[in-house]
Amino acid sequence: MFIQILIGSITILLTMAVMVGFVGVSIRFCHRLEQHFDDGHTWNKSLFASLSAAVIMVLSANTICIWIWATLLRILNVFPTFESAVYFSLISFTTVGYGDLVAEESWRVLTAFVSINGLLAFGIFTAFMIQVISQSTDQSK
């Protein structure tokens, strides 16, 4: 169990580095978009451009994190195929957890970390999206 906690913690730190990197790049990119689309009269184009870019970046970061988990689970032979590892990671990361595919008992602690990681990711990305909206609306005043 300790090894699973260690592996899960290290993987969460790795995915958090991915998320923080994407947020940093996204903030700079959204700021440039806002300046490009700001016509001085309305913030709709600027907000739409910024939010669209932010959503694409959030989806990209989440996809990379899901693939990191899937690769780890496949390397550890938690699941027999890469497809099942990706499916499990996606369902667990989003905290849906259908239960149609479960890890064997010896890996349950590690697989719970996928959901923990998803909760952290959605919190970070919700704060990021709020920041994008806030910056866009502040610049329109």
N, CA, C and O of each residue as an XYZ file, in Angstrom:
564
protein
N       0.817     -1.191      0.000
C       0.000      0.000      0.000
C       0.866      1.262      0.000
O       0.526      2.232     -0.678
N       1.974      1.271      0.743
C       2.844      2.441      0.786
C       3.401      2.751     -0.599
O       3.490      3.916     -0.986
N       3.772      1.727     -1.336
C       4.305      1.924     -2.698
C       3.240      2.573     -3.587
O       3.555      3.458     -4.383
N       1.987      2.139     -3.457
C       0.917      2.719     -4.256
C       0.705      4.197     -3.913
O       0.484      5.022     -4.799
N       0.775      4.517     -2.636
C       0.635      5.911     -2.209
C       1.784      6.749     -2.750
O       1.580      7.878     -3.195
N       2.971      6.206     -2.713
C       4.147      6.909     -3.233
C       4.022      7.126     -4.743
O       4.235      8.236     -5.230
N       3.681      6.078     -5.475
C       3.526      6.191     -6.931
C       2.411      7.175     -7.268
O       2.574      8.010     -8.158
N       1.288      7.087     -6.574
C       0.176      8.001     -6.811
C       0.542      9.446     -6.527
O       0.180     10.343     -7.288
N       1.258      9.674     -5.436
C       1.666     11.033     -5.069
C       2.629     11.619     -6.094
O       2.498     12.781     -6.480
N       3.583     10.828     -6.529
C       4.547     11.293     -7.542
C       3.827     11.595     -8.854
O       4.132     12.588     -9.515
N       2.886     10.754     -9.227
C       2.147     10.976    -10.471
C       1.292     12.232    -10.375
O       1.201     12.987    -11.343
N       0.672     12.468     -9.239
C      -0.093     13.705     -9.063
C       0.822     14.922     -9.168
O       0.450     15.920     -9.785
N       2.006     14.852     -8.579
C       2.956     15.969     -8.701
C       3.348     16.204    -10.153
O       3.465     17.350    -10.587
N       3.549     15.132    -10.904
C       3.881     15.248    -12.323
C       2.737     15.898    -13.097
O       2.962     16.805    -13.899
N       1.522     15.439    -12.857
C       0.385     16.020    -13.585
C       0.120     17.454    -13.151
O      -0.330     18.268    -13.958
N       0.390     17.775    -11.899
C       0.245     19.163    -11.446
C       1.246     20.071    -12.163
O       0.926     21.216    -12.486
N       2.439     19.569    -12.406
C       3.429     20.348    -13.161
C       2.907     20.616    -14.576
O       3.070     21.716    -15.102
N       2.287     19.616    -15.181
C       1.678     19.800    -16.501
C       0.599     20.878    -16.433
O       0.559     21.775    -17.274
N      -0.268     20.789    -15.437
C      -1.369     21.746    -15.303
C      -0.863     23.168    -15.084
O      -1.331     24.109    -15.725
N       0.082     23.314    -14.187
C       0.630     24.649    -13.901
C       1.306     25.216    -15.148
O       1.179     26.406    -15.437
N       2.021     24.373    -15.881
C       2.636     24.817    -17.130
C       1.602     25.292    -18.136
O       1.773     26.338    -18.763
N       0.530     24.527    -18.293
C      -0.532     24.928    -19.214
C      -1.208     26.211    -18.759
O      -1.521     27.066    -19.588
N      -1.439     26.364    -17.475
C      -2.074     27.587    -16.972
C      -1.170     28.788    -17.245
O      -1.649     29.835    -17.682
N       0.121     28.649    -16.994
C       1.049     29.749    -17.248
C       1.063     30.171    -18.706
O       0.998     31.361    -19.015
N       1.146     29.204    -19.593
C       1.135     29.498    -21.032
C      -0.220     30.081    -21.437
O      -0.281     31.024    -22.226
N      -1.290     29.527    -20.904
C      -2.639     29.972    -21.264
C      -2.896     31.410    -20.839
O      -3.522     32.174    -21.574
N      -2.422     31.780    -19.670
C      -2.630     33.159    -19.197
C      -1.972     34.144    -20.153
O      -2.570     35.155    -20.522
N      -0.743     33.848    -20.549
C      -0.053     34.741    -21.485
C      -0.759     34.769    -22.847
O      -0.917     35.831    -23.450
N      -1.177     33.603    -23.319
C      -1.843     33.507    -24.613
C      -3.189     34.235    -24.596
O      -3.518     34.955    -25.538
N      -3.957     34.049    -23.536
C      -5.258     34.722    -23.424
C      -5.090     36.231    -23.345
O      -5.896     36.975    -23.902
N      -4.066     36.680    -22.666
C      -3.810     38.119    -22.573
C      -3.522     38.694    -23.966
O      -4.012     39.767    -24.317
N      -2.728     37.970    -24.746
C      -2.440     38.429    -26.114
C      -3.706     38.427    -26.972
O      -3.918     39.346    -27.763
N      -4.534     37.415    -26.821
C      -5.795     37.376    -27.568
C      -6.695     38.546    -27.207
O      -7.306     39.166    -28.078
N      -6.770     38.841    -25.919
C      -7.607     39.957    -25.479
C      -7.142     41.262    -26.107
O      -7.965     42.076    -26.527
N      -5.848     41.466    -26.175
C      -5.314     42.684    -26.773
C      -5.599     42.721    -28.272
O      -5.902     43.778    -28.826
N      -5.502     41.567    -28.922
C      -5.712     41.500    -30.365
C      -7.173     41.765    -30.737
O      -7.452     42.462    -31.713
N      -8.102     41.206    -29.957
C      -9.515     41.312    -30.290
C     -10.221     42.485    -29.614
O     -11.409     42.705    -29.853
N      -9.524     43.227    -28.788
C     -10.147     44.342    -28.077
C     -10.363     45.497    -29.052
O      -9.406     46.106    -29.532
N     -11.638     45.793    -29.339
C     -11.943     46.899    -30.251
C     -12.363     48.167    -29.504
O     -12.700     49.179    -30.119
N     -12.339     48.100    -28.176
C     -12.661     49.275    -27.379
C     -14.139     49.507    -27.153
O     -14.509     50.354    -26.340
N     -14.991     48.781    -27.848
C     -16.435     48.982    -27.717
C     -17.128     47.844    -26.986
O     -18.045     48.080    -26.199
N     -16.716     46.662    -27.229
C     -17.369     45.514    -26.620
C     -16.326     44.481    -26.230
O     -15.275     44.369    -26.861
N     -16.624     43.750    -25.210
C     -15.680     42.727    -24.784
C     -16.117     41.339    -25.233
O     -15.466     40.354    -24.884
N     -17.198     41.235    -25.994
C     -17.695     39.930    -26.415
C     -16.688     39.141    -27.252
O     -16.447     37.963    -26.986
N     -16.099     39.787    -28.262
C     -15.119     39.084    -29.100
C     -13.891     38.695    -28.291
O     -13.366     37.590    -28.432
N     -13.449     39.594    -27.460
C     -12.273     39.334    -26.636
C     -12.545     38.206    -25.646
O     -11.718     37.310    -25.472
N     -13.702     38.255    -25.002
C     -14.053     37.212    -24.038
C     -14.214     35.867    -24.731
O     -13.720     34.851    -24.243
N     -14.901     35.857    -25.863
C     -15.091     34.601    -26.590
C     -13.756     34.006    -27.023
O     -13.538     32.803    -26.878
N     -12.866     34.832    -27.549
C     -11.555     34.347    -27.982
C     -10.752     33.806    -26.803
O     -10.136     32.745    -26.897
N     -10.764     34.536    -25.702
C     -10.010     34.113    -24.523
C     -10.570     32.823    -23.932
O      -9.817     31.907    -23.600
N     -11.888     32.757    -23.804
C     -12.500     31.550    -23.243
C     -12.312     30.345    -24.158
O     -12.083     29.233    -23.684
N     -12.408     30.563    -25.457
C     -12.193     29.456    -26.399
C     -10.780     28.915    -26.272
O     -10.575     27.702    -26.221
N      -9.810     29.810    -26.220
C      -8.417     29.383    -26.061
C      -8.214     28.689    -24.725
O      -7.516     27.679    -24.644
N      -8.820     29.228    -23.682
C      -8.671     28.633    -22.348
C      -9.280     27.234    -22.303
O      -8.696     26.323    -21.718
N     -10.436     27.060    -22.910
C     -11.071     25.740    -22.924
C     -10.198     24.734    -23.668
O     -10.026     23.604    -23.211
N      -9.654     25.136    -24.799
C      -8.775     24.236    -25.560
C      -7.549     23.857    -24.733
O      -7.130     22.700    -24.731
N      -6.981     24.828    -24.037
C      -5.804     24.552    -23.209
C      -6.158     23.639    -22.038
O      -5.393     22.730    -21.715
N      -7.297     23.866    -21.403
C      -7.731     23.024    -20.280
C      -7.961     21.591    -20.758
O      -7.529     20.638    -20.108
N      -8.634     21.445    -21.880
C      -8.870     20.102    -22.421
C      -7.557     19.413    -22.782
O      -7.395     18.213    -22.564
N      -6.636     20.171    -23.328
C      -5.329     19.598    -23.680
C      -4.579     19.125    -22.435
O      -4.035     18.021    -22.412
N      -4.556     19.957    -21.418
C      -3.862     19.587    -20.181
C      -4.514     18.369    -19.536
O      -3.819     17.454    -19.094
N      -5.846     18.353    -19.479
C      -6.535     17.198    -18.900
C      -6.266     15.933    -19.700
O      -6.075     14.862    -19.124
N      -6.249     16.048    -21.013
C      -5.964     14.886    -21.862
C      -4.569     14.339    -21.589
O      -4.387     13.126    -21.485
N      -3.594     15.216    -21.474
C      -2.230     14.767    -21.173
C      -2.194     14.069    -19.820
O      -1.560     13.023    -19.677
N      -2.865     14.637    -18.833
C      -2.882     14.014    -17.501
C      -3.539     12.641    -17.532
O      -3.062     11.710    -16.884
N      -4.617     12.511    -18.272
C      -5.291     11.213    -18.401
C      -4.377     10.203    -19.070
O      -4.326      9.042    -18.661
N      -3.660     10.631    -20.087
C      -2.728      9.723    -20.774
C      -1.551      9.343    -19.879
O      -1.044      8.225    -19.968
N      -1.116     10.255    -19.026
C      -0.044      9.918    -18.075
C      -0.518      8.802    -17.153
O       0.194      7.821    -16.937
N      -1.729      8.958    -16.609
C      -2.266      7.915    -15.732
C      -2.451      6.605    -16.475
O      -2.108      5.544    -15.954
N      -2.990      6.666    -17.689
C      -3.217      5.455    -18.467
C      -1.909      4.733    -18.760
O      -1.836      3.508    -18.675
N      -0.888      5.491    -19.102
C       0.421      4.888    -19.374
C       0.968      4.216    -18.121
O       1.469      3.093    -18.184
N       0.873      4.895    -16.994
C       1.336      4.306    -15.733
C       0.576      3.018    -15.416
O       1.180      2.000    -15.077
N      -0.739      3.070    -15.527
C      -1.554      1.890    -15.207
C      -1.257      0.733    -16.159
O      -1.302     -0.430    -15.759
N      -0.959      1.045    -17.391
C      -0.616     -0.014    -18.348
C       0.773     -0.573    -18.068
O       0.969     -1.787    -18.126
N       1.735      0.284    -17.767
C       3.095     -0.171    -17.447
C       3.086     -1.095    -16.234
O       3.817     -2.084    -16.187
N       2.247     -0.759    -15.253
C       2.149     -1.577    -14.039
C       1.256     -2.811    -14.229
O       1.049     -3.576    -13.287
N       0.732     -3.001    -15.439
C      -0.160     -4.119    -15.757
C      -1.415     -4.150    -14.889
O      -1.927     -5.217    -14.551
N      -1.893     -2.974    -14.539
C      -3.138     -2.891    -13.789
C      -4.301     -3.276    -14.707
O      -5.280     -3.874    -14.262
N      -4.185     -2.928    -15.987
C      -5.195     -3.273    -16.984
C      -4.535     -4.001    -18.145
O      -3.375     -3.738    -18.459
N      -5.261     -4.914    -18.786
C      -4.646     -5.759    -19.816
C      -4.358     -5.048    -21.137
O      -3.475     -5.467    -21.886
N      -5.099     -3.971    -21.429
C      -4.876     -3.251    -22.689
C      -4.721     -1.764    -22.413
O      -5.142     -1.254    -21.375
N      -4.104     -1.084    -23.371
C      -3.954      0.360    -23.227
C      -5.316      1.048    -23.331
O      -5.557      2.053    -22.662
N      -6.195      0.515    -24.156
C      -7.533      1.084    -24.300
C      -8.285      1.047    -22.973
O      -8.934      2.023    -22.595
N      -8.197     -0.066    -22.274
C      -8.889     -0.159    -20.984
C      -8.252      0.772    -19.953
O      -8.952      1.317    -19.100
N      -6.949      0.957    -20.020
C      -6.272      1.873    -19.099
C      -6.683      3.320    -19.375
O      -6.899      4.094    -18.443
N      -6.791      3.686    -20.656
C      -7.226      5.039    -21.012
C      -8.668      5.251    -20.568
O      -8.996      6.279    -19.976
N      -9.522      4.283    -20.853
C     -10.935      4.387    -20.471
C     -11.070      4.539    -18.956
O     -11.788      5.418    -18.482
N     -10.387      3.692    -18.206
C     -10.457      3.770    -16.754
C      -9.950      5.123    -16.259
O     -10.562      5.732    -15.382
N      -8.837      5.591    -16.814
C      -8.269      6.877    -16.396
C      -9.224      8.024    -16.689
O      -9.396      8.919    -15.862
N      -9.839      7.999    -17.853
C     -10.774      9.046    -18.228
C     -11.991      9.057    -17.309
O     -12.391     10.112    -16.816
N     -12.565      7.910    -17.083
C     -13.758      7.819    -16.240
C     -13.424      8.175    -14.786
O     -14.219      8.826    -14.108
N     -12.266      7.755    -14.316
C     -11.882      8.053    -12.932
C     -11.465      9.507    -12.756
O     -11.814     10.136    -11.758
N     -10.717     10.045    -13.723
C     -10.238     11.425    -13.646
C     -11.410     12.393    -13.586
O     -11.355     13.399    -12.879
N     -12.464     12.090    -14.323
C     -13.647     12.946    -14.316
C     -14.555     12.633    -13.132
O     -15.602     13.260    -12.969
N     -14.167     11.691    -12.327
C     -14.868     11.221    -11.120
C     -16.250     10.650    -11.416
O     -17.096     10.587    -10.523
N     -16.491     10.231    -12.665
C     -17.752      9.581    -13.000
C     -17.762      8.182    -12.394
O     -18.716      7.804    -11.714
N     -16.699      7.412    -12.640
C     -16.545      6.095    -12.046
C     -17.707      5.154    -12.262
O     -18.374      4.756    -11.307
N     -17.955      4.798    -13.499
C     -19.082      3.909    -13.810
C     -19.037      2.595    -13.046
O     -20.082      2.067    -12.665
N     -17.856      2.064    -12.818
C     -17.724      0.791    -12.125
C     -17.772     -0.409    -13.045
O     -17.723     -1.551    -12.586
N     -17.869     -0.157    -14.358
C     -17.875     -1.271    -15.299
C     -16.480     -1.836    -15.526
O     -16.327     -2.948    -16.031
N     -15.472     -1.072    -15.153
C     -14.089     -1.532    -15.241
C     -13.413     -1.136    -13.937
O     -13.335      0.048    -13.609
N     -12.930     -2.110    -13.201
C     -12.283     -1.832    -11.923
C     -10.937     -2.537    -11.868
O     -10.719     -3.561    -12.515
N     -10.056     -1.967    -11.090
C      -8.746     -2.581    -10.894
C      -8.867     -3.715     -9.887
O      -9.766     -3.734     -9.046
N      -7.953     -4.643     -9.992
C      -7.970     -5.719     -9.004
C      -7.647     -5.138     -7.634
O      -7.090     -4.046     -7.523
N      -7.995     -5.868     -6.620
C      -7.907     -5.385     -5.244
C      -6.521     -4.873     -4.872
O      -6.405     -3.927     -4.093
N      -5.484     -5.471     -5.406
C      -4.126     -5.071     -5.033
C      -3.738     -3.689     -5.561
O      -2.723     -3.141     -5.131
N      -4.525     -3.102     -6.492
C      -4.213     -1.784     -7.052
C      -5.271     -0.725     -6.724
O      -5.215      0.380     -7.264
N      -6.212     -1.035     -5.866
C      -7.303     -0.091     -5.595
C      -6.835      1.230     -5.000
O      -7.389      2.281     -5.323
N      -5.850      1.195     -4.158
C      -5.367      2.444     -3.544
C      -4.773      3.357     -4.609
O      -5.057      4.554     -4.622
N      -3.960      2.812     -5.495
C      -3.350      3.626     -6.555
C      -4.420      4.205     -7.474
O      -4.366      5.385     -7.823
N      -5.379      3.393     -7.864
C      -6.382      3.892     -8.805
C      -7.266      4.969     -8.190
O      -7.834      5.776     -8.927
N      -7.401      5.012     -6.892
C      -8.156      6.086     -6.242
C      -7.467      7.440     -6.437
O      -8.121      8.483     -6.426
N      -6.159      7.414     -6.614
C      -5.413      8.650     -6.830
C      -5.792      9.332     -8.143
O      -5.645     10.547     -8.271
N      -6.278      8.563     -9.119
C      -6.710      9.157    -10.384
C      -7.865     10.121    -10.127
O      -7.881     11.225    -10.670
N      -8.812      9.722     -9.319
C      -9.947     10.590     -8.985
C      -9.523     11.792     -8.157
O     -10.007     12.903     -8.370
N      -8.626     11.568     -7.225
C      -8.101     12.681     -6.423
C      -7.456     13.710     -7.342
O      -7.653     14.914     -7.183
N      -6.682     13.218     -8.307
C      -6.017     14.098     -9.259
C      -7.033     14.870    -10.098
O      -6.854     16.059    -10.363
N      -8.089     14.193    -10.510
C      -9.125     14.860    -11.287
C      -9.805     15.975    -10.503
O     -10.063     17.051    -11.045
N     -10.094     15.724     -9.240
C     -10.700     16.769     -8.401
C      -9.783     17.982     -8.283
O     -10.238     19.122     -8.382
N      -8.503     17.737     -8.074
C      -7.547     18.844     -7.996
C      -7.477     19.604     -9.317
O      -7.434     20.834     -9.335
N      -7.466     18.864    -10.414
C      -7.381     19.490    -11.738
C      -8.590     20.378    -12.012
O      -8.443     21.508    -12.480
N      -9.762     19.876    -11.726
C     -10.955     20.671    -11.998
C     -11.013     21.913    -11.116
O     -11.527     22.947    -11.541
N     -10.498     21.823     -9.906
C     -10.417     23.007     -9.048
C      -9.477     24.052     -9.624
O      -9.809     25.236     -9.685
N      -8.311     23.606    -10.042
C      -7.322     24.532    -10.631
C      -7.878     25.167    -11.893
O      -7.761     26.377    -12.085
N      -8.479     24.362    -12.750
C      -8.951     24.885    -14.023
C     -10.213     25.731    -13.878
O     -10.451     26.615    -14.702
N     -11.012     25.489    -12.871
C     -12.157     26.366    -12.604
C     -11.654     27.741    -12.181
O     -12.162     28.763    -12.644
N     -10.665     27.765    -11.308
C     -10.083     29.044    -10.885
C      -9.467     29.774    -12.083
O      -9.584     30.994    -12.199
N      -8.820     29.028    -12.960
C      -8.212     29.624    -14.152
C      -9.282     30.238    -15.064
O      -9.110     31.356    -15.549
N     -10.371     29.524    -15.296
C     -11.433     30.039    -16.166
C     -12.073     31.288    -15.559
O     -12.403     32.230    -16.280
N     -12.247     31.298    -14.257
C     -12.785     32.485    -13.592
C     -11.831     33.660    -13.765
O     -12.265     34.792    -13.977
N     -10.540     33.392    -13.675
C      -9.541     34.443    -13.872
C      -9.606     35.005    -15.293
O      -9.512     36.217    -15.486
N      -9.765     34.140    -16.274
C      -9.867     34.590    -17.667
C     -11.086     35.490    -17.840
O     -10.999     36.549    -18.462
N     -12.218     35.068    -17.291
C     -13.441     35.879    -17.389
C     -13.262     37.203    -16.653
O     -13.662     38.256    -17.150
N     -12.671     37.147    -15.487
C     -12.459     38.355    -14.693
C     -11.566     39.350    -15.420
O     -11.869     40.542    -15.462
N     -10.476     38.870    -15.989
C      -9.573     39.764    -16.714
C     -10.248     40.366    -17.931
O     -10.062     41.546    -18.226
N     -11.030     39.562    -18.640
C     -11.710     40.059    -19.836
C     -12.734     41.123    -19.488
O     -12.854     42.128    -20.189
N     -13.469     40.909    -18.415
C     -14.503     41.880    -18.053
C     -13.891     43.131    -17.423
O     -14.445     44.222    -17.560
N     -12.760     42.988    -16.736
C     -12.091     44.151    -16.148
C     -11.546     45.066    -17.239
O     -11.575     46.288    -17.092
N     -11.051     44.492    -18.324
C     -10.471     45.297    -19.401
C     -11.533     46.029    -20.207
O     -11.226     46.992    -20.910
N     -12.785     45.578    -20.109
C     -13.839     46.229    -20.873
C     -14.364     47.486    -20.187
O     -15.125     48.242    -20.789
N     -13.973     47.719    -18.946
C     -14.470     48.890    -18.213
C     -13.688     50.131    -18.550
O     -13.976     51.205    -18.021
